[in-house]
Amino acid sequence: MTRRSARATAVVAAGVVIVLGLLAHAGALVRPDTAVSDALYAGDDRPGWLSTSLAVATSPGLSVFRELVYLPVLGWLAVRRAWPALAWVAVAVVLVSPLTSAVKALVDRPRPQFAGGGARLDSPGFPSGHSSGVVTLVAVGLVLAWPRLAPVARRWWTAAGLALVLVVGATRLVLGVHFPSDVLGGWCLGLAWTLAVVLASDALPGGRAALPPR
């Protein structure tokens, strides 16, 4: 990805967040969101094995999961004295959660009102923190590893990352804790945030904060 395409992608993603946030705040997405949520929610009486499976599948979106994954990466970067890379990775990984919380507070959208889903959570629903978090998790990893991956490995890792993003997003709908637009807004926020940090840090391949090829 070039700086130009990364900049354009970040602007489009941020624009989607803004538009969806305004619509969600105004209540304009209630009908389509509710129709999809009603169709996908697994139910308050879902079996225990399904609840456990969903809890495991959704965990990559947790801030603690993301930070635990990147803690050894930060340690490795410190050993290599790759301070610019360490700085941008830490900023991207740690600050996406408070950024998401700030947007949640601005939009202040209620979650779905399923008894075993969003109704049991007090925090606003837009955007999904799990969704923004898992996109950041994947995007940071791809930017870090890209110069060191062979072309075939790049395709496989990108596909695996996209699959993880989709799985986590789907779990938020099946669990009934988010609307579809919450998930889409979270994906776009995570992408816009990560690309903004990458661009500001000059961390794309060949930049001063990028890891060199093998």
N, C-alpha and C positions, 0 to 999 in steps of 0.2 A: 504494500500500500504506500503510495506517495503522500507527501505532505498535503498536496492539493486535494487528493481524494479523501484523505483522513479529515481534513478541515471541512469539506463538503458534507461528509457523512455525519460529523459531529453537529453541524448546523441543522441538518435535516432532523436528526434524532432529537435535538433540543427543541426544535419546532414542534415535533409530534407531542413531546411532553407538555409543552405550553398549551397547545390546542386541546389535547385530551383533558388536561387539568382544568381549563376554563369550562369545558363542556361538563365535566364531572361535577365541578363546583356548582354549576347552574342546574344540575339535575337532568340534563338533556340526554344522558346515556342510560337512564334507569331502565327503560323498556327493553332495548336490545340486550343490555348486559344481563338483566334478570332472566330473559328468555334462555340465554346460553347457560347461565349459572344453574337454573332450575334443571336443565337437561343433563348437566355434568356432575352435579353434586351427588356424592356416594350415599348420602342418607345418614340420619342420626343414629340409626340402628345397624350400621355396617359392622361386619365381623371383626374381631380383634386382630386377626392376621392381616386384614386389609389396612386397618389403622396403623399397625406397626410398619407395614411395608411403605405406606405413604409417608410416615414420619422419617424413615430412613432415606427415602428417595428425595424428600424436600430439604434434607439437612445441608446439602452443599450451598444453599442460599443463606445459611446462618452466618452472622458476622464472626462468631467464634470458630466455625469451620474454616472460613476463608483465612482468618488470621493464623490459625494453627498450620494450615497448608503452607503459608508463605513465611512462617517464622524460620524454618531451616533455610529457605531461599535467601532471606535477609542475612542470615548468618554466613551463608556461602559467599554472598556479595561482599560482606564485611571482610571476610578472610582474603578475598581477592582485591580488596581496597577499591571496589567499584562503587565509589560513593555517590556519583550522580544517579546510577541505576538504582542503588539502594534507596535513595531519597524519593524518587518518583514512584517506585513500587510501594513503599510504605505509605506515602500520601494517598495513592489511588486505593489501596486496599483498606486502609483504616478510615478514611474520611467519607467513603461512599455512604456509610450508615447514617452519620449525622446529616449529610446532605439530603438523603432520602427522608429522614424524619422532618427536616425543615420544610420540604415540599409537601409532605403529608399535612403538616400544620397549616400551611397556606391554603391548600385545597379543601381540607377538612371534610372529606367525604366519608359517610358511614359505610361500614362493611356490609356484606350480605347478611340477612337476618335469619339464617338457619340456626336452630337451637344448638346444634353441635358444631357449628361453623363460626362465621364471622360475628354472630351475636354474642359470643362469649369473650370477644376481644374488645378492649376499650379504645385502642388507637385507631386513627383514621385509616382508610383503606388505600387511597391513591397517593403515590404509586406503591406497588408491591416491593417491600424491602428484600424479600428473598429473590425476586426477579432481578432487581438492580444489582444485588450482591453477586449472584451467580454469573451475570454477564461480566462484571468486573473481574471475578475470579478467572474466567476463561480468557477474556481479552488481555489481561496483564500477562498471563502465561504464554499466550501466543506471541505477543510483542517481544517478550523476553527471549523465547526459544527460537523465533523465526530465523535469525541469521545462522543458527546452528543445526537447522533441520534440512534434510534432503527434500527435494520437491515432492516425492511420494509421501514422505512422512508429514510434510506440511498439510497435504490433503487429508490424510487420515486424522491428524490431530485437530484440524479445523472441523471435520465431520463429527468427531467425538465431542468436541466442545459445544457445537450446535445441538447435538443430541442431549447433552446434559442441561443446557439452557431450556430446551423444550420440555424435558421431563420435569424439571423443577417448576416451570410455569404451569404445566398441567396439574401437578399435585396441588397447587394453590387453589385451582378451580374445583378439583374433585373433593378437596377438604372443605370447600365452602367458605373459605376465609377471604377470598378476593373475587372481584368481578373481572371479566376478560380485559377490560380497558385498564384496570389496575396493573395487570400483568404486562400488557403491552407498554404502558407508561414506565413501568419498572425496567423493562428491557432497554427502552430508548434512553432512560436516564442513566443507566449503568454504562451504556455505550458512549453517550455524549460525554459523560464525566471522565471515563478512562481515556478517550481520545484527546480530550482537552488537556489532561495531565501529561499524556505522552507528547503532544505537540508543544506544550509549554516547556517541557524538559528536554526536547530534542532527542527523544528516545526511539524514534523509528530507525530501522537498519541504516547504519552509516552515520547516525547522529552521535553527539558527544556522550549521551547517556545510554546508548545502545551497547549490548554485549557484542564483542567482535565474533566473526565466524570462527569455527574451529580451525 
